[in-house]
Amino acid sequence: MSAPKGLKYSTNHQWVKVKANGKITVGVTDYAQGQMHDITYVELPEPDPNHEFAAEEEVGVLESNKTAAPYLAPVSGIITAVNTHLLDNPDLVNNDPYGAGWIFEMKPTDMAEVEDLMDLDSYEATLPMDEEEDL
């Protein structure tokens, strides 16, 4: 697995990058995209300053030739931006999950929730030994 250090990780196979402006960028991990195989469609959430998502609430869906899987808000907060490039290029999630394949940006309600997410070593310890296991 090629996950970068310095990010936070959820048990739902998402990575979180804390930005200097107090927002976070969210995407799915390399492990998650690998389990899904070729992602063909990304349903993006609508940024709405009046809608606060709860932690682990479904915010969208990733679809592949193999499956469709919801992705969740890793923490509670308001979605402020989405990666519209994924609408025409959903394969960015497969090809660059920690870069151009980011999914959304969020303003967390409570940064303590972000701090409670796992570091890379803790996240990797949750992964199954069998790389063929599906999400």
PLY file of the C-alpha trace (Angstrom):
ply
format ascii 1.0
element vertex 135
property float x
property float y
property float z
element edge 134
property int vertex1
property int vertex2
end_header
0.00 0.00 0.00
1.30 3.46 -0.83
-0.47 5.66 1.73
1.30 8.87 2.71
2.17 9.72 6.29
0.88 12.95 7.78
-2.74 12.23 6.92
-5.52 10.96 9.16
-7.47 7.81 8.29
-10.96 6.53 9.07
-12.09 2.96 9.61
-14.13 3.45 6.42
-10.95 3.60 4.30
-10.88 7.34 3.84
-7.96 9.70 4.21
-8.20 13.20 5.64
-5.74 16.02 5.07
-5.97 18.95 7.47
-5.51 22.27 5.68
-4.17 25.49 7.17
-7.57 27.17 6.78
-9.22 24.74 9.23
-10.86 22.70 6.48
-10.12 19.12 5.54
-9.76 17.40 2.18
-11.19 13.87 1.99
-10.62 10.97 -0.38
-10.58 7.19 -0.35
-7.43 5.25 0.40
-5.36 3.32 -2.07
-6.58 0.14 -0.38
-10.24 1.13 -0.92
-9.84 2.04 -4.58
-7.89 -1.16 -5.16
-10.70 -3.25 -3.70
-13.23 -1.55 -5.98
-11.08 -1.91 -9.10
-11.93 0.45 -11.98
-14.10 3.28 -10.66
-16.55 4.32 -13.36
-18.72 6.90 -11.59
-18.51 9.21 -8.59
-21.71 10.63 -7.12
-20.62 13.90 -5.51
-22.42 15.57 -2.62
-23.85 19.06 -3.07
-22.00 21.69 -1.05
-24.63 23.35 1.13
-23.68 25.78 3.90
-26.93 24.94 5.68
-26.45 21.14 5.73
-24.24 19.66 8.40
-23.38 16.00 7.88
-22.93 13.75 10.89
-19.80 11.64 11.20
-20.22 8.43 9.17
-23.27 9.78 7.33
-23.38 8.80 3.65
-22.40 11.71 1.42
-22.07 10.00 -1.95
-21.40 6.79 -3.87
-18.48 5.35 -5.80
-19.36 2.91 -8.56
-17.10 0.48 -10.36
-17.54 -2.42 -12.74
-17.43 -4.61 -9.65
-19.61 -2.81 -7.07
-21.16 0.38 -5.78
-20.10 1.61 -2.36
-21.16 4.60 -0.31
-18.55 6.94 1.07
-19.14 8.65 4.35
-18.32 11.86 6.13
-15.27 10.94 8.25
-16.27 13.58 10.82
-19.23 15.88 11.31
-19.20 19.11 9.35
-20.26 21.05 6.29
-19.09 20.14 2.79
-17.63 23.27 1.22
-16.27 21.97 -2.11
-16.27 18.89 -4.32
-13.86 17.65 -6.97
-15.94 18.16 -10.12
-13.08 16.75 -12.24
-14.25 13.32 -11.05
-17.49 13.68 -13.01
-15.61 13.36 -16.31
-12.60 11.46 -14.94
-13.69 9.08 -12.17
-10.54 7.04 -12.78
-8.58 9.78 -10.98
-9.66 8.01 -7.77
-7.84 4.88 -8.99
-4.85 6.60 -10.55
-4.13 9.26 -7.91
-6.22 8.59 -4.78
-4.15 10.90 -2.55
-3.85 13.72 -5.08
-6.09 14.55 -8.03
-8.56 11.86 -6.89
-9.68 13.73 -3.76
-13.47 13.78 -3.40
-14.60 16.66 -1.19
-13.57 19.40 1.18
-15.26 19.88 4.53
-15.32 22.36 7.39
-15.38 20.12 10.50
-17.76 21.00 13.30
-15.22 19.84 15.89
-11.52 19.45 15.10
-11.24 17.00 18.01
-13.08 14.48 15.80
-10.34 14.89 13.19
-7.63 14.40 15.80
-9.36 11.19 16.93
-8.94 9.63 13.46
-6.13 7.10 12.98
-2.57 7.78 11.91
-1.09 5.70 9.09
0.34 2.95 11.31
-2.97 2.50 13.14
-4.88 2.44 9.85
-2.57 -0.11 8.26
-3.00 -2.34 11.32
-6.75 -2.54 10.55
-6.27 -3.85 7.02
-6.82 -7.54 6.35
-3.80 -9.63 5.51
-5.64 -10.97 2.44
-5.51 -8.19 -0.18
-8.36 -9.86 -2.11
-10.96 -9.21 0.57
-13.72 -6.93 -0.69
-14.99 -3.85 1.10
0 1
1 2
2 3
3 4
4 5
5 6
6 7
7 8
8 9
9 10
10 11
11 12
12 13
13 14
14 15
15 16
16 17
17 18
18 19
19 20
20 21
21 22
22 23
23 24
24 25
25 26
26 27
27 28
28 29
29 30
30 31
31 32
32 33
33 34
34 35
35 36
36 37
37 38
38 39
39 40
40 41
41 42
42 43
43 44
44 45
45 46
46 47
47 48
48 49
49 50
50 51
51 52
52 53
53 54
54 55
55 56
56 57
57 58
58 59
59 60
60 61
61 62
62 63
63 64
64 65
65 66
66 67
67 68
68 69
69 70
70 71
71 72
72 73
73 74
74 75
75 76
76 77
77 78
78 79
79 80
80 81
81 82
82 83
83 84
84 85
85 86
86 87
87 88
88 89
89 90
90 91
91 92
92 93
93 94
94 95
95 96
96 97
97 98
98 99
99 100
100 101
101 102
102 103
103 104
104 105
105 106
106 107
107 108
108 109
109 110
110 111
111 112
112 113
113 114
114 115
115 116
116 117
117 118
118 119
119 120
120 121
121 122
122 123
123 124
124 125
125 126
126 127
127 128
128 129
129 130
130 131
131 132
132 133
133 134
